[in-house]
Amino acid sequence: MKIPSAVRHHMIANARAAIDHGLVLGNPMGVRAPRTEPGLVAAVTTYAIPRIARDWRRILKPLRTHIEISAVFTHQAPKVRFASGIKARATCELADLLIVVDDARTGRRQAALIQAKMAAQRGTVQISRQQDKLQLELFQKWPRFDFEEPIYNLASVDFHSGGSAAECGRYGVIDRHLITPPIWSQMRPSKVPGKTLASPILADFIVGLVLNRVGREATPSLGSDWSKTVETLMRVTYGRFFHQRQSLGPVAFPRGNTTLAFLLQGSVIQTSVSTDGLLPIDAEPEPVSIDEEPPNRALSVIRIGLTE
């Protein structure tokens, strides 16, 4: 997508304001400001998204571009297995967040996986625990891996086939050391551990995805392991969201201007927001209780759709 430089800067500024606001205030369902990685990811996916959609709708209208954004926060992520230099049979979560841009006008999909990590000290991310080292090895090398759960039906996944594996993932380093609002920097895994200073902020990265400047093309027709993985992650996440229809009422539940939260024994398991920019900014999630754990792990997703 091509847009004027002034419009791009306007989009970044509005997205940053929305994300900053979310990182300070947290999820509307929360009882306190977020301090951990899951809470901060939830704040971005559920609190910032309606505001970004509202502002971008206004900004893109003169360009005759219509935008719809949906976001799902889920507290668990699918796990993958791979052969590691650290541990012969390594297992770790795939990522914390998937961001996808679908441009219906060109038929192109651009996507990136994000691993959230709290800064160890101001402007610095460190990796010390073995599990964190395994996660970093996955993002730095992208060895062939298998999904643990059968629902994904993906094995021997090779991100090096058909494109640049280095563009598949970023580390989202969240720095809240004497900083208000916290700063979310998008670091290349090759720069981790290290300083966040030269890395773009999350708002800049999301706009870069819209412009196909960052991330990797994941158009389903490519048939690459990367595009298949992105498609499957979205299918499982959104399929699980709409699985509990008995809790949601009519089968034809509106997927447009809605905000929903699933809760389990007082702990948010999944929260979803879907909006075309018309959702009132003060709308709050509606709590829906479910009786049992979801049958599979899903990945938090932000999906941006562009049409004329």
Contacts in CASP RR format, 6 or more apart in sequence:
PFRMAT RR
TARGET T0000
AUTHOR 0000-0000-0000
METHOD contacts of the structure
MODEL  1
MKIPSAVRHHMIANARAAIDHGLVLGNPMGVRAPRTEPGLVAAVTTYAIP
RIARDWRRILKPLRTHIEISAVFTHQAPKVRFASGIKARATCELADLLIV
VDDARTGRRQAALIQAKMAAQRGTVQISRQQDKLQLELFQKWPRFDFEEP
IYNLASVDFHSGGSAAECGRYGVIDRHLITPPIWSQMRPSKVPGKTLASP
ILADFIVGLVLNRVGREATPSLGSDWSKTVETLMRVTYGRFFHQRQSLGP
VAFPRGNTTLAFLLQGSVIQTSVSTDGLLPIDAEPEPVSIDEEPPNRALS
VIRIGLTE
1 65 0 8 1.000
1 103 0 8 1.000
1 105 0 8 1.000
1 106 0 8 1.000
1 210 0 8 1.000
1 211 0 8 1.000
1 212 0 8 1.000
1 306 0 8 1.000
2 211 0 8 1.000
3 11 0 8 1.000
3 60 0 8 1.000
3 63 0 8 1.000
3 211 0 8 1.000
7 59 0 8 1.000
7 60 0 8 1.000
7 63 0 8 1.000
8 207 0 8 1.000
8 211 0 8 1.000
10 59 0 8 1.000
11 55 0 8 1.000
11 56 0 8 1.000
11 59 0 8 1.000
11 60 0 8 1.000
11 207 0 8 1.000
11 210 0 8 1.000
12 203 0 8 1.000
12 204 0 8 1.000
12 207 0 8 1.000
13 203 0 8 1.000
14 51 0 8 1.000
14 52 0 8 1.000
14 55 0 8 1.000
14 56 0 8 1.000
14 59 0 8 1.000
15 48 0 8 1.000
15 52 0 8 1.000
15 55 0 8 1.000
15 56 0 8 1.000
15 202 0 8 1.000
15 203 0 8 1.000
15 206 0 8 1.000
15 207 0 8 1.000
16 201 0 8 1.000
16 202 0 8 1.000
16 203 0 8 1.000
16 204 0 8 1.000
17 51 0 8 1.000
18 48 0 8 1.000
18 49 0 8 1.000
18 51 0 8 1.000
18 52 0 8 1.000
18 55 0 8 1.000
19 44 0 8 1.000
19 48 0 8 1.000
19 52 0 8 1.000
19 184 0 8 1.000
19 202 0 8 1.000
19 203 0 8 1.000
20 181 0 8 1.000
21 47 0 8 1.000
21 48 0 8 1.000
21 51 0 8 1.000
21 181 0 8 1.000
22 43 0 8 1.000
22 44 0 8 1.000
22 47 0 8 1.000
22 48 0 8 1.000
22 181 0 8 1.000
23 34 0 8 1.000
23 40 0 8 1.000
23 43 0 8 1.000
23 44 0 8 1.000
23 174 0 8 1.000
23 176 0 8 1.000
23 181 0 8 1.000
23 182 0 8 1.000
23 184 0 8 1.000
24 33 0 8 1.000
24 180 0 8 1.000
24 181 0 8 1.000
24 182 0 8 1.000
25 33 0 8 1.000
25 43 0 8 1.000
25 47 0 8 1.000
26 33 0 8 1.000
26 34 0 8 1.000
26 39 0 8 1.000
26 40 0 8 1.000
26 42 0 8 1.000
26 43 0 8 1.000
26 47 0 8 1.000
27 34 0 8 1.000
27 39 0 8 1.000
27 42 0 8 1.000
27 43 0 8 1.000
27 46 0 8 1.000
27 47 0 8 1.000
27 73 0 8 1.000
27 268 0 8 1.000
27 271 0 8 1.000
27 285 0 8 1.000
28 46 0 8 1.000
28 47 0 8 1.000
28 284 0 8 1.000
28 285 0 8 1.000
29 46 0 8 1.000
29 261 0 8 1.000
29 263 0 8 1.000
29 268 0 8 1.000
29 271 0 8 1.000
29 284 0 8 1.000
29 285 0 8 1.000
29 287 0 8 1.000
30 268 0 8 1.000
34 40 0 8 1.000
34 42 0 8 1.000
34 43 0 8 1.000
35 176 0 8 1.000
36 118 0 8 1.000
37 96 0 8 1.000
37 116 0 8 1.000
37 117 0 8 1.000
37 118 0 8 1.000
37 174 0 8 1.000
38 75 0 8 1.000
38 96 0 8 1.000
40 116 0 8 1.000
40 174 0 8 1.000
40 182 0 8 1.000
40 184 0 8 1.000
41 73 0 8 1.000
41 96 0 8 1.000
41 97 0 8 1.000
41 116 0 8 1.000
41 300 0 8 1.000
42 73 0 8 1.000
42 268 0 8 1.000
42 271 0 8 1.000
42 300 0 8 1.000
44 71 0 8 1.000
44 97 0 8 1.000
44 184 0 8 1.000
44 202 0 8 1.000
44 302 0 8 1.000
45 71 0 8 1.000
45 72 0 8 1.000
45 73 0 8 1.000
45 97 0 8 1.000
45 271 0 8 1.000
45 273 0 8 1.000
45 300 0 8 1.000
45 302 0 8 1.000
46 71 0 8 1.000
46 73 0 8 1.000
46 259 0 8 1.000
46 261 0 8 1.000
46 271 0 8 1.000
46 272 0 8 1.000
46 273 0 8 1.000
46 285 0 8 1.000
49 69 0 8 1.000
49 70 0 8 1.000
49 71 0 8 1.000
49 273 0 8 1.000
49 275 0 8 1.000
49 302 0 8 1.000
50 259 0 8 1.000
50 273 0 8 1.000
50 275 0 8 1.000
50 277 0 8 1.000
50 279 0 8 1.000
50 281 0 8 1.000
50 283 0 8 1.000
51 281 0 8 1.000
52 69 0 8 1.000
53 67 0 8 1.000
53 68 0 8 1.000
53 69 0 8 1.000
53 275 0 8 1.000
53 276 0 8 1.000
53 277 0 8 1.000
53 279 0 8 1.000
54 275 0 8 1.000
54 277 0 8 1.000
54 278 0 8 1.000
54 279 0 8 1.000
54 281 0 8 1.000
56 67 0 8 1.000
56 69 0 8 1.000
56 277 0 8 1.000
57 66 0 8 1.000
57 67 0 8 1.000
57 276 0 8 1.000
57 277 0 8 1.000
57 278 0 8 1.000
60 66 0 8 1.000
60 67 0 8 1.000
64 308 0 8 1.000
65 306 0 8 1.000
65 307 0 8 1.000
65 308 0 8 1.000
66 276 0 8 1.000
66 306 0 8 1.000
66 307 0 8 1.000
66 308 0 8 1.000
67 276 0 8 1.000
67 277 0 8 1.000
67 304 0 8 1.000
67 305 0 8 1.000
67 306 0 8 1.000
67 307 0 8 1.000
68 256 0 8 1.000
68 274 0 8 1.000
68 275 0 8 1.000
68 276 0 8 1.000
68 277 0 8 1.000
68 304 0 8 1.000
68 305 0 8 1.000
68 307 0 8 1.000
69 273 0 8 1.000
69 274 0 8 1.000
69 275 0 8 1.000
69 276 0 8 1.000
69 277 0 8 1.000
69 302 0 8 1.000
69 303 0 8 1.000
69 304 0 8 1.000
69 305 0 8 1.000
70 238 0 8 1.000
70 255 0 8 1.000
70 272 0 8 1.000
70 273 0 8 1.000
70 274 0 8 1.000
70 275 0 8 1.000
70 301 0 8 1.000
70 302 0 8 1.000
70 303 0 8 1.000
71 272 0 8 1.000
71 273 0 8 1.000
71 274 0 8 1.000
71 300 0 8 1.000
71 301 0 8 1.000
71 302 0 8 1.000
71 303 0 8 1.000
72 237 0 8 1.000
72 238 0 8 1.000
72 241 0 8 1.000
72 270 0 8 1.000
72 271 0 8 1.000
72 272 0 8 1.000
72 298 0 8 1.000
72 300 0 8 1.000
72 301 0 8 1.000
73 268 0 8 1.000
73 270 0 8 1.000
73 271 0 8 1.000
73 272 0 8 1.000
73 300 0 8 1.000
74 237 0 8 1.000
74 240 0 8 1.000
74 269 0 8 1.000
74 270 0 8 1.000
74 294 0 8 1.000
74 297 0 8 1.000
74 298 0 8 1.000
74 299 0 8 1.000
74 300 0 8 1.000
75 267 0 8 1.000
75 268 0 8 1.000
75 269 0 8 1.000
75 270 0 8 1.000
76 269 0 8 1.000
76 294 0 8 1.000
76 297 0 8 1.000
76 298 0 8 1.000
77 93 0 8 1.000
77 94 0 8 1.000
77 95 0 8 1.000
77 96 0 8 1.000
77 297 0 8 1.000
77 298 0 8 1.000
77 299 0 8 1.000
77 300 0 8 1.000
78 93 0 8 1.000
78 94 0 8 1.000
78 147 0 8 1.000
78 148 0 8 1.000
78 149 0 8 1.000
78 152 0 8 1.000
78 233 0 8 1.000
78 236 0 8 1.000
78 296 0 8 1.000
78 297 0 8 1.000
78 298 0 8 1.000
78 299 0 8 1.000
79 91 0 8 1.000
79 92 0 8 1.000
79 93 0 8 1.000
79 94 0 8 1.000
79 147 0 8 1.000
79 148 0 8 1.000
79 149 0 8 1.000
79 297 0 8 1.000
80 91 0 8 1.000
80 92 0 8 1.000
80 93 0 8 1.000
80 94 0 8 1.000
80 138 0 8 1.000
80 145 0 8 1.000
80 146 0 8 1.000
80 147 0 8 1.000
80 148 0 8 1.000
80 157 0 8 1.000
81 89 0 8 1.000
81 90 0 8 1.000
81 91 0 8 1.000
81 145 0 8 1.000
81 146 0 8 1.000
81 148 0 8 1.000
82 90 0 8 1.000
82 138 0 8 1.000
82 143 0 8 1.000
82 144 0 8 1.000
82 145 0 8 1.000
82 146 0 8 1.000
83 89 0 8 1.000
83 90 0 8 1.000
83 143 0 8 1.000
83 144 0 8 1.000
84 90 0 8 1.000
84 134 0 8 1.000
84 137 0 8 1.000
84 143 0 8 1.000
85 137 0 8 1.000
86 130 0 8 1.000
86 133 0 8 1.000
86 134 0 8 1.000
86 137 0 8 1.000
87 130 0 8 1.000
87 134 0 8 1.000
90 134 0 8 1.000
90 137 0 8 1.000
90 138 0 8 1.000
91 134 0 8 1.000
91 148 0 8 1.000
92 131 0 8 1.000
92 134 0 8 1.000
92 135 0 8 1.000
92 138 0 8 1.000
93 135 0 8 1.000
94 113 0 8 1.000
94 138 0 8 1.000
94 147 0 8 1.000
94 233 0 8 1.000
94 299 0 8 1.000
95 113 0 8 1.000
95 114 0 8 1.000
95 115 0 8 1.000
95 169 0 8 1.000
95 299 0 8 1.000
96 114 0 8 1.000
96 115 0 8 1.000
96 116 0 8 1.000
96 299 0 8 1.000
96 300 0 8 1.000
97 113 0 8 1.000
97 114 0 8 1.000
97 116 0 8 1.000
97 299 0 8 1.000
97 300 0 8 1.000
97 301 0 8 1.000
97 302 0 8 1.000
98 111 0 8 1.000
98 112 0 8 1.000
98 113 0 8 1.000
98 114 0 8 1.000
98 230 0 8 1.000
98 233 0 8 1.000
98 234 0 8 1.000
98 237 0 8 1.000
98 299 0 8 1.000
98 300 0 8 1.000
98 301 0 8 1.000
98 302 0 8 1.000
99 111 0 8 1.000
99 112 0 8 1.000
99 114 0 8 1.000
99 206 0 8 1.000
99 209 0 8 1.000
99 301 0 8 1.000
99 302 0 8 1.000
99 303 0 8 1.000
99 304 0 8 1.000
100 109 0 8 1.000
100 110 0 8 1.000
100 111 0 8 1.000
100 218 0 8 1.000
100 230 0 8 1.000
100 234 0 8 1.000
100 301 0 8 1.000
100 302 0 8 1.000
100 303 0 8 1.000
100 304 0 8 1.000
101 109 0 8 1.000
101 110 0 8 1.000
101 111 0 8 1.000
101 209 0 8 1.000
101 210 0 8 1.000
101 212 0 8 1.000
101 303 0 8 1.000
101 304 0 8 1.000
101 305 0 8 1.000
101 306 0 8 1.000
102 108 0 8 1.000
102 109 0 8 1.000
102 303 0 8 1.000
102 304 0 8 1.000
102 305 0 8 1.000
102 306 0 8 1.000
103 109 0 8 1.000
103 110 0 8 1.000
103 305 0 8 1.000
103 306 0 8 1.000
104 305 0 8 1.000
104 306 0 8 1.000
104 307 0 8 1.000
104 308 0 8 1.000
105 306 0 8 1.000
105 307 0 8 1.000
105 308 0 8 1.000
107 219 0 8 1.000
108 212 0 8 1.000
108 217 0 8 1.000
108 219 0 8 1.000
109 217 0 8 1.000
109 218 0 8 1.000
109 219 0 8 1.000
109 220 0 8 1.000
109 227 0 8 1.000
109 230 0 8 1.000
110 209 0 8 1.000
110 210 0 8 1.000
110 212 0 8 1.000
110 215 0 8 1.000
110 216 0 8 1.000
110 217 0 8 1.000
110 218 0 8 1.000
111 209 0 8 1.000
111 215 0 8 1.000
111 216 0 8 1.000
111 218 0 8 1.000
111 226 0 8 1.000
111 230 0 8 1.000
112 167 0 8 1.000
112 168 0 8 1.000
112 169 0 8 1.000
112 170 0 8 1.000
112 205 0 8 1.000
112 209 0 8 1.000
112 214 0 8 1.000
112 215 0 8 1.000
112 216 0 8 1.000
113 139 0 8 1.000
113 168 0 8 1.000
113 169 0 8 1.000
113 170 0 8 1.000
114 169 0 8 1.000
114 170 0 8 1.000
114 171 0 8 1.000
114 172 0 8 1.000
114 186 0 8 1.000
115 135 0 8 1.000
115 139 0 8 1.000
115 169 0 8 1.000
115 170 0 8 1.000
115 171 0 8 1.000
115 172 0 8 1.000
115 189 0 8 1.000
116 171 0 8 1.000
116 172 0 8 1.000
116 174 0 8 1.000
117 125 0 8 1.000
117 132 0 8 1.000
117 171 0 8 1.000
117 172 0 8 1.000
117 173 0 8 1.000
117 174 0 8 1.000
117 192 0 8 1.000
118 173 0 8 1.000
118 174 0 8 1.000
118 175 0 8 1.000
118 176 0 8 1.000
119 125 0 8 1.000
119 173 0 8 1.000
119 174 0 8 1.000
119 175 0 8 1.000
119 176 0 8 1.000
119 177 0 8 1.000
119 196 0 8 1.000
120 126 0 8 1.000
121 177 0 8 1.000
122 175 0 8 1.000
122 177 0 8 1.000
122 178 0 8 1.000
122 179 0 8 1.000
123 173 0 8 1.000
123 175 0 8 1.000
123 177 0 8 1.000
123 183 0 8 1.000
123 185 0 8 1.000
123 195 0 8 1.000
123 196 0 8 1.000
123 197 0 8 1.000
124 193 0 8 1.000
124 194 0 8 1.000
124 195 0 8 1.000
124 196 0 8 1.000
125 171 0 8 1.000
125 173 0 8 1.000
125 187 0 8 1.000
125 192 0 8 1.000
125 193 0 8 1.000
125 194 0 8 1.000
125 196 0 8 1.000
126 193 0 8 1.000
126 194 0 8 1.000
127 133 0 8 1.000
127 136 0 8 1.000
127 192 0 8 1.000
127 193 0 8 1.000
136 171 0 8 1.000
136 189 0 8 1.000
136 192 0 8 1.000
137 143 0 8 1.000
138 145 0 8 1.000
139 169 0 8 1.000
139 171 0 8 1.000
139 189 0 8 1.000
139 192 0 8 1.000
140 189 0 8 1.000
140 190 0 8 1.000
140 192 0 8 1.000
142 159 0 8 1.000
142 160 0 8 1.000
142 165 0 8 1.000
142 168 0 8 1.000
144 156 0 8 1.000
144 157 0 8 1.000
144 158 0 8 1.000
145 156 0 8 1.000
145 157 0 8 1.000
146 154 0 8 1.000
146 155 0 8 1.000
146 156 0 8 1.000
146 157 0 8 1.000
147 153 0 8 1.000
147 154 0 8 1.000
147 155 0 8 1.000
147 157 0 8 1.000
149 296 0 8 1.000
149 297 0 8 1.000
151 236 0 8 1.000
151 295 0 8 1.000
151 296 0 8 1.000
152 232 0 8 1.000
152 233 0 8 1.000
152 236 0 8 1.000
153 232 0 8 1.000
154 225 0 8 1.000
154 228 0 8 1.000
154 229 0 8 1.000
154 232 0 8 1.000
157 225 0 8 1.000
157 229 0 8 1.000
158 225 0 8 1.000
159 165 0 8 1.000
159 168 0 8 1.000
159 225 0 8 1.000
159 226 0 8 1.000
159 229 0 8 1.000
161 224 0 8 1.000
161 225 0 8 1.000
161 226 0 8 1.000
162 222 0 8 1.000
162 224 0 8 1.000
162 226 0 8 1.000
163 216 0 8 1.000
163 224 0 8 1.000
163 226 0 8 1.000
164 216 0 8 1.000
165 226 0 8 1.000
166 188 0 8 1.000
166 189 0 8 1.000
166 190 0 8 1.000
167 214 0 8 1.000
167 215 0 8 1.000
167 216 0 8 1.000
168 215 0 8 1.000
168 216 0 8 1.000
168 226 0 8 1.000
169 189 0 8 1.000
169 215 0 8 1.000
170 186 0 8 1.000
170 187 0 8 1.000
170 188 0 8 1.000
170 189 0 8 1.000
170 205 0 8 1.000
170 214 0 8 1.000
170 215 0 8 1.000
171 186 0 8 1.000
171 187 0 8 1.000
171 188 0 8 1.000
171 189 0 8 1.000
171 192 0 8 1.000
172 184 0 8 1.000
172 185 0 8 1.000
172 186 0 8 1.000
172 187 0 8 1.000
172 202 0 8 1.000
173 184 0 8 1.000
173 185 0 8 1.000
173 186 0 8 1.000
173 187 0 8 1.000
173 192 0 8 1.000
173 196 0 8 1.000
173 199 0 8 1.000
174 182 0 8 1.000
174 183 0 8 1.000
174 184 0 8 1.000
175 182 0 8 1.000
175 183 0 8 1.000
175 184 0 8 1.000
175 185 0 8 1.000
175 196 0 8 1.000
176 182 0 8 1.000
183 196 0 8 1.000
183 201 0 8 1.000
184 201 0 8 1.000
184 202 0 8 1.000
185 196 0 8 1.000
185 199 0 8 1.000
185 200 0 8 1.000
185 201 0 8 1.000
185 202 0 8 1.000
186 199 0 8 1.000
186 200 0 8 1.000
186 201 0 8 1.000
186 202 0 8 1.000
186 204 0 8 1.000
186 205 0 8 1.000
187 194 0 8 1.000
187 196 0 8 1.000
187 199 0 8 1.000
188 199 0 8 1.000
191 199 0 8 1.000
200 214 0 8 1.000
205 214 0 8 1.000
206 302 0 8 1.000
206 304 0 8 1.000
208 214 0 8 1.000
209 215 0 8 1.000
209 304 0 8 1.000
210 304 0 8 1.000
210 306 0 8 1.000
216 226 0 8 1.000
217 227 0 8 1.000
218 224 0 8 1.000
218 226 0 8 1.000
218 227 0 8 1.000
218 230 0 8 1.000
218 231 0 8 1.000
219 227 0 8 1.000
220 227 0 8 1.000
220 228 0 8 1.000
220 231 0 8 1.000
221 227 0 8 1.000
233 298 0 8 1.000
233 299 0 8 1.000
233 301 0 8 1.000
234 301 0 8 1.000
234 303 0 8 1.000
236 296 0 8 1.000
236 298 0 8 1.000
236 299 0 8 1.000
237 298 0 8 1.000
237 299 0 8 1.000
237 300 0 8 1.000
237 301 0 8 1.000
238 301 0 8 1.000
240 270 0 8 1.000
240 294 0 8 1.000
240 295 0 8 1.000
240 296 0 8 1.000
240 298 0 8 1.000
241 260 0 8 1.000
241 262 0 8 1.000
241 270 0 8 1.000
241 272 0 8 1.000
241 298 0 8 1.000
242 248 0 8 1.000
242 253 0 8 1.000
243 294 0 8 1.000
244 262 0 8 1.000
244 288 0 8 1.000
244 290 0 8 1.000
245 251 0 8 1.000
245 253 0 8 1.000
247 262 0 8 1.000
247 288 0 8 1.000
247 289 0 8 1.000
247 290 0 8 1.000
248 260 0 8 1.000
248 288 0 8 1.000
255 274 0 8 1.000
256 274 0 8 1.000
256 275 0 8 1.000
256 276 0 8 1.000
257 274 0 8 1.000
257 275 0 8 1.000
257 276 0 8 1.000
257 277 0 8 1.000
257 278 0 8 1.000
257 279 0 8 1.000
258 272 0 8 1.000
258 273 0 8 1.000
258 274 0 8 1.000
258 275 0 8 1.000
258 279 0 8 1.000
259 272 0 8 1.000
259 273 0 8 1.000
259 274 0 8 1.000
259 275 0 8 1.000
259 279 0 8 1.000
259 283 0 8 1.000
259 284 0 8 1.000
259 285 0 8 1.000
259 286 0 8 1.000
260 271 0 8 1.000
260 272 0 8 1.000
260 273 0 8 1.000
260 285 0 8 1.000
260 286 0 8 1.000
260 288 0 8 1.000
261 268 0 8 1.000
261 270 0 8 1.000
261 271 0 8 1.000
261 272 0 8 1.000
261 285 0 8 1.000
261 286 0 8 1.000
261 287 0 8 1.000
261 288 0 8 1.000
262 268 0 8 1.000
262 269 0 8 1.000
262 270 0 8 1.000
262 271 0 8 1.000
262 272 0 8 1.000
262 288 0 8 1.000
262 290 0 8 1.000
263 269 0 8 1.000
263 287 0 8 1.000
263 288 0 8 1.000
263 289 0 8 1.000
263 290 0 8 1.000
264 289 0 8 1.000
264 290 0 8 1.000
264 293 0 8 1.000
269 290 0 8 1.000
269 293 0 8 1.000
269 294 0 8 1.000
270 294 0 8 1.000
270 298 0 8 1.000
271 285 0 8 1.000
273 279 0 8 1.000
273 285 0 8 1.000
END
